[in-house]
Amino acid sequence: MRVLLAEDDEYLLSALTHALKHKDYTVDGVRSGTEANAALLSAPYDLVLLDLGLPGMDGTNVLSELRKRGEDMPVIVITARDRVEDRIHGLDIGANDYLVKPFDFRELEARMRAVLRKSHWRNQLELEFGSLKLNTNSGRLCMSDQELDLTPKESCILHALMSKAGQVVNKRLLVEQVSDWKDESSENAVEIVIHRLRKKLEAADVSINTVRGFGYVLEEKK
């Protein structure tokens, strides 16, 4: 599971990142609302942990923009703003949960498990774009009525591209998606996987296109 952690307190950011990684989450940490918004525009996440009092762009604005774009990834607000009005506003603009600081990490982790269960139960077990249907639980890909075999690495990369279909996904972020590949966590490895995916998707009505200097985008064929 990949988590975006937006928290401007350096100590808390470091402590939460360490604790979440110990629980086998992949964590991207940012310290401003501007960085959080940019990250959400360029990479797929399973969950967002969002402080509200962020510099550059307030967390409420980050959340509002996320929901305006139609993104339904779960968001847990973690904040010192403890007024009832703040909680109501946070939930009204699209937060899935609201946790007031200070909190016990065990409670945060339990709430993360809860919103992830709801999210996957609702609609994230399957991604669909064009003739492709990818089961994100099993990694099984169907193209029209044909089932295609994917390696775990191919499934991981395709998942990232389908999550942001029509949008450019930065190559560096794809490398981070596969950072656990001990022997192949490089841009060259991503290029090899993209090449193999293109071969397998030749008969599909979508294609993986290169945006030179930036990354890749999954688009419908013209």
ZIGI-V315029 format. One record per residue. N is the residue number from 0. RES is the residue in one small letter. PHI is phi in whole degrees, 0 to 359 (* if undefined). Layout:
# ZIGI-V315029
N:RES:PHI
N:RES:PHI
This chain:
# ZIGI-V315029
0:m:*
1:r:256
2:v:240
3:l:262
4:l:249
5:a:252
6:e:208
7:d:273
8:d:281
9:e:299
10:y:295
11:l:293
12:l:301
13:s:295
14:a:295
15:l:292
16:t:300
17:h:298
18:a:294
19:l:290
20:k:295
21:h:296
22:k:267
23:d:74
24:y:274
25:t:268
26:v:237
27:d:252
28:g:255
29:v:227
30:r:242
31:s:217
32:g:293
33:t:297
34:e:294
35:a:296
36:n:297
37:a:296
38:a:297
39:l:291
40:l:280
41:s:243
42:a:212
43:p:277
44:y:234
45:d:273
46:l:199
47:v:238
48:l:254
49:l:235
50:d:284
51:l:272
52:g:274
53:l:264
54:p:285
55:g:86
56:m:204
57:d:298
58:g:301
59:t:295
60:n:289
61:v:301
62:l:294
63:s:299
64:e:296
65:l:300
66:r:288
67:k:298
68:r:282
69:g:85
70:e:286
71:d:244
72:m:298
73:p:293
74:v:231
75:i:251
76:v:281
77:i:238
78:t:206
79:a:272
80:r:285
81:d:251
82:r:289
83:v:302
84:e:299
85:d:294
86:r:296
87:i:298
88:h:297
89:g:300
90:l:290
91:d:294
92:i:271
93:g:126
94:a:290
95:n:276
96:d:202
97:y:217
98:l:236
99:v:268
100:k:284
101:p:283
102:f:222
103:d:275
104:f:302
105:r:296
106:e:291
107:l:301
108:e:297
109:a:296
110:r:292
111:m:298
112:r:299
113:a:294
114:v:289
115:l:291
116:r:298
117:k:296
118:s:295
119:h:290
120:w:294
121:r:286
122:n:204
123:q:261
124:l:285
125:e:218
126:l:254
127:e:226
128:f:208
129:g:59
130:s:271
131:l:262
132:k:227
133:l:245
134:n:279
135:t:284
136:n:276
137:s:265
138:g:79
139:r:281
140:l:246
141:c:244
142:m:242
143:s:58
144:d:258
145:q:258
146:e:266
147:l:251
148:d:275
149:l:240
150:t:285
151:p:304
152:k:291
153:e:296
154:s:297
155:c:296
156:i:293
157:l:296
158:h:303
159:a:298
160:l:290
161:m:290
162:s:295
163:k:238
164:a:307
165:g:87
166:q:241
167:v:285
168:v:252
169:n:297
170:k:300
171:r:300
172:l:290
173:l:293
174:v:299
175:e:295
176:q:300
177:v:248
178:s:294
179:d:274
180:w:284
181:k:299
182:d:257
183:e:218
184:s:266
185:s:223
186:e:298
187:n:298
188:a:295
189:v:298
190:e:300
191:i:295
192:v:295
193:i:300
194:h:301
195:r:293
196:l:296
197:r:300
198:k:297
199:k:287
200:l:257
201:e:303
202:a:271
203:a:281
204:d:267
205:v:231
206:s:215
207:i:263
208:n:253
209:t:272
210:v:252
211:r:305
212:g:87
213:f:237
214:g:167
215:y:225
216:v:221
217:l:268
218:e:225
219:e:287
220:k:291
221:k:269
